Amino acid sequence: MPDPDLSSPDAVEHAFYRAFGTIDLALMAALWLDDDSVRCVHPGGDLLGGRAAVLGSWRGILAGAERPTVRYRVLHRRQHGELAVHLVEERIGPAGADPRTG
């Protein structure tokens, strides 16, 4: 797998949704910092701390899954120095789902 483009917050975001939509755990792993400071909260889930916990959660989500239809749009972007925050609306559904409804 070639290294993902991590040159900007938008590029990382695009790679994240590509990894999710193609159920590519190797790509997903390449996007998370190798550090215990990483945090992730899945919809309806608890706060996960550390790379191992975060990647373990993605492994469980992606294991045996069919490729979902993943659509997203950025509602708001804010960047200051090295910190970027994106407010994103996601529509995730089964493969072939209507992108307008999920």
N, CA, C and O atoms as a GROMACS GRO file, in nm:
protein
  408
    1MET      N    1   0.085  -0.117   0.000
    1MET     CA    2   0.000   0.000   0.000
    1MET      C    3   0.090   0.124   0.000
    1MET      O    4   0.178   0.136   0.084
    2PRO      N    5   0.066   0.214  -0.094
    2PRO     CA    6   0.144   0.339  -0.091
    2PRO      C    7   0.105   0.423   0.030
    2PRO      O    8  -0.007   0.412   0.082
    3ASP      N    9   0.198   0.506   0.075
    3ASP     CA   10   0.169   0.593   0.190
    3ASP      C   11   0.055   0.687   0.154
    3ASP      O   12   0.051   0.742   0.045
    4PRO      N   13  -0.039   0.705   0.249
    4PRO     CA   14  -0.148   0.798   0.222
    4PRO      C   15  -0.099   0.942   0.223
    4PRO      O   16   0.003   0.974   0.285
    5ASP      N   17  -0.172   1.028   0.155
    5ASP     CA   18  -0.143   1.171   0.152
    5ASP      C   19  -0.185   1.230   0.286
    5ASP      O   20  -0.303   1.232   0.320
    6LEU      N   21  -0.088   1.279   0.362
    6LEU     CA   22  -0.115   1.341   0.492
    6LEU      C   23  -0.073   1.487   0.491
    6LEU      O   24  -0.040   1.544   0.595
    7SER      N   25  -0.074   1.547   0.373
    7SER     CA   26  -0.020   1.682   0.357
    7SER      C   27  -0.111   1.793   0.408
    7SER      O   28  -0.067   1.906   0.424
    8SER      N   29  -0.236   1.761   0.434
    8SER     CA   30  -0.329   1.864   0.482
    8SER      C   31  -0.442   1.795   0.559
    8SER      O   32  -0.465   1.676   0.541
    9PRO      N   33  -0.512   1.870   0.643
    9PRO     CA   34  -0.628   1.810   0.711
    9PRO      C   35  -0.732   1.755   0.613
    9PRO      O   36  -0.790   1.649   0.637
   10ASP      N   37  -0.754   1.824   0.502
   10ASP     CA   38  -0.850   1.775   0.402
   10ASP      C   39  -0.804   1.643   0.342
   10ASP      O   40  -0.885   1.553   0.319
   11ALA      N   41  -0.675   1.630   0.314
   11ALA     CA   42  -0.621   1.506   0.257
   11ALA      C   43  -0.635   1.390   0.355
   11ALA      O   44  -0.672   1.279   0.316
   12VAL      N   45  -0.608   1.416   0.481
   12VAL     CA   46  -0.621   1.311   0.583
   12VAL      C   47  -0.767   1.271   0.596
   12VAL      O   48  -0.798   1.152   0.605
   13GLU      N   49  -0.855   1.368   0.598
   13GLU     CA   50  -0.999   1.339   0.607
   13GLU      C   51  -1.044   1.253   0.489
   13GLU      O   52  -1.118   1.156   0.507
   14HIS      N   53  -1.000   1.289   0.369
   14HIS     CA   54  -1.036   1.211   0.250
   14HIS      C   55  -0.983   1.066   0.263
   14HIS      O   56  -1.055   0.971   0.232
   15ALA      N   57  -0.860   1.051   0.308
   15ALA     CA   58  -0.803   0.917   0.325
   15ALA      C   59  -0.878   0.838   0.432
   15ALA      O   60  -0.898   0.718   0.416
   16PHE      N   61  -0.920   0.904   0.539
   16PHE     CA   62  -0.997   0.838   0.644
   16PHE      C   63  -1.127   0.780   0.587
   16PHE      O   64  -1.158   0.663   0.610
   17TYR      N   65  -1.201   0.861   0.514
   17TYR     CA   66  -1.328   0.812   0.459
   17TYR      C   67  -1.306   0.709   0.348
   17TYR      O   68  -1.391   0.622   0.328
   18ARG      N   69  -1.195   0.718   0.276
   18ARG     CA   70  -1.162   0.614   0.178
   18ARG      C   71  -1.133   0.482   0.250
   18ARG      O   72  -1.180   0.377   0.208
   19ALA      N   73  -1.056   0.488   0.360
   19ALA     CA   74  -1.027   0.367   0.438
   19ALA      C   75  -1.155   0.305   0.492
   19ALA      O   76  -1.173   0.183   0.486
   20PHE      N   77  -1.242   0.388   0.545
   20PHE     CA   78  -1.369   0.339   0.600
   20PHE      C   79  -1.455   0.278   0.489
   20PHE      O   80  -1.507   0.168   0.505
   21GLY      N   81  -1.469   0.349   0.378
   21GLY     CA   82  -1.555   0.304   0.271
   21GLY      C   83  -1.505   0.182   0.197
   21GLY      O   84  -1.584   0.110   0.135
   22THR      N   85  -1.374   0.157   0.203
   22THR     CA   86  -1.317   0.040   0.135
   22THR      C   87  -1.277  -0.069   0.234
   22THR      O   88  -1.213  -0.168   0.198
   23ILE      N   89  -1.314  -0.049   0.360
   23ILE     CA   90  -1.280  -0.139   0.472
   23ILE      C   91  -1.132  -0.180   0.469
   23ILE      O   92  -1.097  -0.298   0.477
   24ASP      N   93  -1.048  -0.080   0.458
   24ASP     CA   94  -0.903  -0.098   0.447
   24ASP      C   95  -0.838  -0.067   0.583
   24ASP      O   96  -0.807   0.048   0.613
   25LEU      N   97  -0.818  -0.171   0.663
   25LEU     CA   98  -0.761  -0.152   0.797
   25LEU      C   99  -0.617  -0.102   0.791
   25LEU      O  100  -0.577  -0.024   0.878
   26ALA      N  101  -0.540  -0.144   0.693
   26ALA     CA  102  -0.401  -0.097   0.681
   26ALA      C  103  -0.398   0.053   0.657
   26ALA      O  104  -0.317   0.124   0.718
   27LEU      N  105  -0.484   0.102   0.570
   27LEU     CA  106  -0.490   0.246   0.546
   27LEU      C  107  -0.540   0.318   0.670
   27LEU      O  108  -0.485   0.422   0.706
   28MET      N  109  -0.642   0.263   0.735
   28MET     CA  110  -0.694   0.326   0.856
   28MET      C  111  -0.582   0.336   0.961
   28MET      O  112  -0.568   0.439   1.026
   29ALA      N  113  -0.504   0.230   0.977
   29ALA     CA  114  -0.396   0.231   1.075
   29ALA      C  115  -0.290   0.334   1.041
   29ALA      O  116  -0.229   0.394   1.131
   30ALA      N  117  -0.266   0.357   0.912
   30ALA     CA  118  -0.165   0.454   0.871
   30ALA      C  119  -0.206   0.597   0.905
   30ALA      O  120  -0.121   0.687   0.906
   31LEU      N  121  -0.332   0.619   0.934
   31LEU     CA  122  -0.382   0.754   0.960
   31LEU      C  123  -0.378   0.794   1.107
   31LEU      O  124  -0.390   0.912   1.140
   32TRP      N  125  -0.360   0.696   1.195
   32TRP     CA  126  -0.362   0.724   1.339
   32TRP      C  127  -0.220   0.732   1.392
   32TRP      O  128  -0.137   0.646   1.363
   33LEU      N  129  -0.193   0.835   1.468
   33LEU     CA  130  -0.063   0.857   1.530
   33LEU      C  131  -0.025   0.737   1.617
   33LEU      O  132  -0.111   0.681   1.686
   34ASP      N  133   0.100   0.699   1.615
   34ASP     CA  134   0.148   0.588   1.697
   34ASP      C  135   0.183   0.644   1.835
   34ASP      O  136   0.300   0.662   1.868
   35ASP      N  137   0.079   0.670   1.914
   35ASP     CA  138   0.098   0.739   2.041
   35ASP      C  139  -0.021   0.711   2.132
   35ASP      O  140  -0.132   0.691   2.084
   36ASP      N  141   0.003   0.711   2.261
   36ASP     CA  142  -0.106   0.688   2.356
   36ASP      C  143  -0.198   0.809   2.371
   36ASP      O  144  -0.300   0.800   2.440
   37SER      N  145  -0.164   0.921   2.309
   37SER     CA  146  -0.248   1.040   2.320
   37SER      C  147  -0.368   1.038   2.226
   37SER      O  148  -0.456   1.124   2.236
   38VAL      N  149  -0.373   0.940   2.133
   38VAL     CA  150  -0.483   0.935   2.037
   38VAL      C  151  -0.615   0.908   2.107
   38VAL      O  152  -0.621   0.832   2.204
   39ARG      N  153  -0.720   0.971   2.058
   39ARG     CA  154  -0.854   0.954   2.113
   39ARG      C  155  -0.952   0.937   1.998
   39ARG      O  156  -0.933   0.991   1.889
   40CYS      N  157  -1.058   0.859   2.024
   40CYS     CA  158  -1.162   0.836   1.925
   40CYS      C  159  -1.293   0.809   1.999
   40CYS      O  160  -1.294   0.739   2.101
   41VAL      N  161  -1.401   0.863   1.946
   41VAL     CA  162  -1.535   0.832   1.997
   41VAL      C  163  -1.619   0.794   1.876
   41VAL      O  164  -1.641   0.875   1.786
   42HIS      N  165  -1.667   0.670   1.873
   42HIS     CA  166  -1.758   0.627   1.767
   42HIS      C  167  -1.900   0.666   1.808
   42HIS      O  168  -1.929   0.676   1.927
   43PRO      N  169  -1.988   0.690   1.712
   43PRO     CA  170  -2.126   0.726   1.746
   43PRO      C  171  -2.186   0.628   1.847
   43PRO      O  172  -2.187   0.507   1.826
   44GLY      N  173  -2.235   0.682   1.956
   44GLY     CA  174  -2.297   0.600   2.060
   44GLY      C  175  -2.198   0.526   2.148
   44GLY      O  176  -2.239   0.448   2.234
   45GLY      N  177  -2.069   0.549   2.128
   45GLY     CA  178  -1.968   0.476   2.202
   45GLY      C  179  -1.900   0.559   2.308
   45GLY      O  180  -1.926   0.678   2.323
   46ASP      N  181  -1.812   0.495   2.380
   46ASP     CA  182  -1.733   0.560   2.483
   46ASP      C  183  -1.604   0.616   2.423
   46ASP      O  184  -1.565   0.581   2.312
   47LEU      N  185  -1.540   0.703   2.498
   47LEU     CA  186  -1.411   0.758   2.458
   47LEU      C  187  -1.307   0.646   2.462
   47LEU      O  188  -1.292   0.577   2.563
   48LEU      N  189  -1.235   0.630   2.351
   48LEU     CA  190  -1.127   0.532   2.343
   48LEU      C  191  -0.995   0.607   2.351
   48LEU      O  192  -0.979   0.710   2.287
   49GLY      N  193  -0.901   0.556   2.429
   49GLY     CA  194  -0.772   0.619   2.445
   49GLY      C  195  -0.659   0.528   2.406
   49GLY      O  196  -0.654   0.412   2.447
   50GLY      N  197  -0.567   0.580   2.326
   50GLY     CA  198  -0.448   0.506   2.285
   50GLY      C  199  -0.467   0.438   2.150
   50GLY      O  200  -0.577   0.396   2.115
   51ARG      N  201  -0.359   0.429   2.077
   51ARG     CA  202  -0.363   0.370   1.943
   51ARG      C  203  -0.416   0.227   1.944
   51ARG      O  204  -0.496   0.192   1.857
   52ALA      N  205  -0.375   0.146   2.039
   52ALA     CA  206  -0.419   0.006   2.042
   52ALA      C  207  -0.570  -0.003   2.056
   52ALA      O  208  -0.634  -0.082   1.986
   53ALA      N  209  -0.628   0.075   2.146
   53ALA     CA  210  -0.773   0.072   2.166
   53ALA      C  211  -0.847   0.123   2.042
   53ALA      O  212  -0.947   0.065   2.001
   54VAL      N  213  -0.796   0.231   1.984
   54VAL     CA  214  -0.861   0.290   1.867
   54VAL      C  215  -0.855   0.192   1.750
   54VAL      O  216  -0.957   0.167   1.686
   55LEU      N  217  -0.737   0.137   1.720
   55LEU     CA  218  -0.727   0.044   1.608
   55LEU      C  219  -0.801  -0.086   1.636
   55LEU      O  220  -0.853  -0.148   1.543
   56GLY      N  221  -0.806  -0.128   1.762
   56GLY     CA  222  -0.886  -0.245   1.797
   56GLY      C  223  -1.033  -0.223   1.766
   56GLY      O  224  -1.102  -0.314   1.720
   57SER      N  225  -1.081  -0.103   1.792
   57SER     CA  226  -1.221  -0.073   1.763
   57SER      C  227  -1.245  -0.074   1.612
   57SER      O  228  -1.346  -0.128   1.566
   58TRP      N  229  -1.153  -0.016   1.535
   58TRP     CA  230  -1.170  -0.017   1.390
   58TRP      C  231  -1.158  -0.159   1.334
   58TRP      O  232  -1.229  -0.194   1.240
   59ARG      N  233  -1.071  -0.239   1.393
   59ARG     CA  234  -1.059  -0.379   1.349
   59ARG      C  235  -1.194  -0.450   1.366
   59ARG      O  236  -1.238  -0.523   1.279
   60GLY      N  237  -1.259  -0.426   1.481
   60GLY     CA  238  -1.389  -0.487   1.506
   60GLY      C  239  -1.497  -0.436   1.412
   60GLY      O  240  -1.583  -0.513   1.368
   61ILE      N  241  -1.494  -0.308   1.382
   61ILE     CA  242  -1.594  -0.249   1.293
   61ILE      C  243  -1.577  -0.301   1.150
   61ILE      O  244  -1.675  -0.333   1.083
   62LEU      N  245  -1.452  -0.309   1.105
   62LEU     CA  246  -1.426  -0.344   0.966
   62LEU      C  247  -1.420  -0.494   0.940
   62LEU      O  248  -1.436  -0.537   0.826
   63ALA      N  249  -1.397  -0.575   1.044
   63ALA     CA  250  -1.382  -0.720   1.026
   63ALA      C  251  -1.510  -0.781   0.969
   63ALA      O  252  -1.617  -0.772   1.029
   64GLY      N  253  -1.496  -0.842   0.855
   64GLY     CA  254  -1.608  -0.912   0.794
   64GLY      C  255  -1.719  -0.822   0.742
   64GLY      O  256  -1.823  -0.871   0.699
   65ALA      N  257  -1.698  -0.693   0.744
   65ALA     CA  258  -1.801  -0.601   0.698
   65ALA      C  259  -1.803  -0.594   0.546
   65ALA      O  260  -1.701  -0.613   0.480
   66GLU      N  261  -1.920  -0.568   0.492
   66GLU     CA  262  -1.930  -0.536   0.350
   66GLU      C  263  -1.895  -0.389   0.333
   66GLU      O  264  -1.910  -0.309   0.425
   67ARG      N  265  -1.848  -0.356   0.216
   67ARG     CA  266  -1.813  -0.216   0.189
   67ARG      C  267  -1.938  -0.129   0.200
   67ARG      O  268  -2.034  -0.149   0.125
   68PRO      N  269  -1.937  -0.035   0.291
   68PRO     CA  270  -2.054   0.051   0.306
   68PRO      C  271  -2.053   0.165   0.204
   68PRO      O  272  -1.951   0.194   0.141
   69THR      N  273  -2.167   0.227   0.190
   69THR     CA  274  -2.173   0.354   0.118
   69THR      C  275  -2.144   0.461   0.222
   69THR      O  276  -2.216   0.474   0.320
   70VAL      N  277  -2.039   0.538   0.200
   70VAL     CA  278  -1.999   0.642   0.294
   70VAL      C  279  -2.000   0.775   0.220
   70VAL      O  280  -1.926   0.795   0.124
   71ARG      N  281  -2.083   0.865   0.267
   71ARG     CA  282  -2.088   1.000   0.214
   71ARG      C  283  -2.067   1.095   0.330
   71ARG      O  284  -2.116   1.071   0.441
   72TYR      N  285  -1.996   1.201   0.306
   72TYR     CA  286  -1.975   1.299   0.412
   72TYR      C  287  -1.966   1.438   0.352
   72TYR      O  288  -1.934   1.454   0.234
   73ARG      N  289  -1.994   1.535   0.433
   73ARG     CA  290  -1.973   1.674   0.391
   73ARG      C  291  -1.926   1.752   0.512
   73ARG      O  292  -1.975   1.734   0.623
   74VAL      N  293  -1.833   1.839   0.487
   74VAL     CA  294  -1.778   1.923   0.593
   74VAL      C  295  -1.872   2.042   0.612
   74VAL      O  296  -1.899   2.117   0.518
   75LEU      N  297  -1.920   2.057   0.734
   75LEU     CA  298  -2.010   2.168   0.765
   75LEU      C  299  -1.932   2.292   0.808
   75LEU      O  300  -1.975   2.405   0.786
   76HIS      N  301  -1.816   2.269   0.870
   76HIS     CA  302  -1.736   2.381   0.919
   76HIS      C  303  -1.592   2.335   0.935
   76HIS      O  304  -1.567   2.223   0.980
   77ARG      N  305  -1.498   2.421   0.898
   77ARG     CA  306  -1.355   2.394   0.915
   77ARG      C  307  -1.295   2.508   0.995
   77ARG      O  308  -1.332   2.624   0.979
   78ARG      N  309  -1.204   2.472   1.082
   78ARG     CA  310  -1.129   2.573   1.158
   78ARG      C  311  -0.989   2.519   1.176
   78ARG      O  312  -0.971   2.405   1.219
   79GLN      N  313  -0.889   2.600   1.145
   79GLN     CA  314  -0.751   2.558   1.164
   79GLN      C  315  -0.674   2.672   1.227
   79GLN      O  316  -0.687   2.788   1.187
   80HIS      N  317  -0.593   2.636   1.325
   80HIS     CA  318  -0.504   2.731   1.390
   80HIS      C  319  -0.374   2.658   1.416
   80HIS      O  320  -0.368   2.566   1.496
   81GLY      N  321  -0.271   2.699   1.349
   81GLY     CA  322  -0.143   2.631   1.363
   81GLY      C  323  -0.155   2.486   1.319
   81GLY      O  324  -0.200   2.458   1.208
   82GLU      N  325  -0.115   2.395   1.405
   82GLU     CA  326  -0.119   2.252   1.372
   82GLU      C  327  -0.249   2.184   1.411
   82GLU      O  328  -0.264   2.064   1.390
   83LEU      N  329  -0.344   2.259   1.467
   83LEU     CA  330  -0.472   2.202   1.507
   83LEU      C  331  -0.578   2.235   1.404
   83LEU      O  332  -0.599   2.351   1.370
   84ALA      N  333  -0.645   2.132   1.355
   84ALA     CA  334  -0.757   2.151   1.262
   84ALA      C  335  -0.878   2.078   1.319
   84ALA      O  336  -0.868   1.964   1.364
   85VAL      N  337  -0.991   2.145   1.315
   85VAL     CA  338  -1.116   2.085   1.362
   85VAL      C  339  -1.216   2.093   1.247
   85VAL      O  340  -1.240   2.201   1.192
   86HIS      N  341  -1.273   1.979   1.211
   86HIS     CA  342  -1.374   1.975   1.106
   86HIS      C  343  -1.503   1.921   1.167
   86HIS      O  344  -1.502   1.817   1.232
   87LEU      N  345  -1.611   1.991   1.146
   87LEU     CA  346  -1.744   1.943   1.183
   87LEU      C  347  -1.800   1.878   1.057
   87LEU      O  348  -1.819   1.944   0.955
   88VAL      N  349  -1.826   1.748   1.066
   88VAL     CA  350  -1.861   1.669   0.948
   88VAL      C  351  -1.995   1.599   0.969
   88VAL      O  352  -2.022   1.543   1.076
   89GLU      N  353  -2.078   1.603   0.866
   89GLU     CA  354  -2.201   1.523   0.864
   89GLU      C  355  -2.172   1.398   0.782
   89GLU      O  356  -2.126   1.407   0.668
   90GLU      N  357  -2.199   1.281   0.840
   90GLU     CA  358  -2.176   1.154   0.772
   90GLU      C  359  -2.309   1.088   0.738
   90GLU      O  360  -2.406   1.098   0.813
   91ARG      N  361  -2.311   1.023   0.626
   91ARG     CA  362  -2.423   0.936   0.588
   91ARG      C  363  -2.361   0.803   0.551
   91ARG      O  364  -2.291   0.791   0.450
   92ILE      N  365  -2.388   0.704   0.633
   92ILE     CA  366  -2.328   0.572   0.616
   92ILE      C  367  -2.439   0.469   0.606
   92ILE      O  368  -2.528   0.463   0.690
   93GLY      N  369  -2.433   0.388   0.502
   93GLY     CA  370  -2.536   0.288   0.480
   93GLY      C  371  -2.479   0.166   0.412
   93GLY      O  372  -2.358   0.157   0.389
   94PRO      N  373  -2.565   0.072   0.379
   94PRO     CA  374  -2.518  -0.049   0.312
   94PRO      C  375  -2.467  -0.019   0.171
   94PRO      O  376  -2.497   0.086   0.114
   95ALA      N  377  -2.390  -0.111   0.118
   95ALA     CA  378  -2.336  -0.094  -0.017
   95ALA      C  379  -2.448  -0.063  -0.114
   95ALA      O  380  -2.554  -0.126  -0.112
   96GLY      N  381  -2.425   0.035  -0.198
   96GLY     CA  382  -2.522   0.071  -0.299
   96GLY      C  383  -2.637   0.157  -0.250
   96GLY      O  384  -2.731   0.184  -0.326
   97ALA      N  385  -2.631   0.201  -0.124
   97ALA     CA  386  -2.738   0.286  -0.070
   97ALA      C  387  -2.743   0.419  -0.142
   97ALA      O  388  -2.642   0.466  -0.195
   98ASP      N  389  -2.861   0.478  -0.144
   98ASP     CA  390  -2.878   0.610  -0.203
   98ASP      C  391  -2.798   0.710  -0.122
   98ASP      O  392  -2.822   0.724  -0.002
   99PRO      N  393  -2.702   0.782  -0.182
   99PRO     CA  394  -2.618   0.874  -0.106
   99PRO      C  395  -2.695   0.989  -0.041
   99PRO      O  396  -2.645   1.053   0.052
  100ARG      N  397  -2.814   1.017  -0.089
  100ARG     CA  398  -2.893   1.124  -0.028
  100ARG      C  399  -2.956   1.080   0.104
  100ARG      O  400  -2.988   1.163   0.188
  101THR      N  401  -2.973   0.949   0.121
  101THR     CA  402  -3.039   0.900   0.242
  101THR      C  403  -2.947   0.816   0.328
  101THR      O  404  -2.986   0.779   0.439
  102GLY      N  405  -2.831   0.785   0.282
  102GLY     CA  406  -2.739   0.710   0.366
  102GLY      C  407  -2.686   0.592   0.301
  102GLY      O  408  -2.606   0.519   0.361
   0.00000   0.00000   0.00000
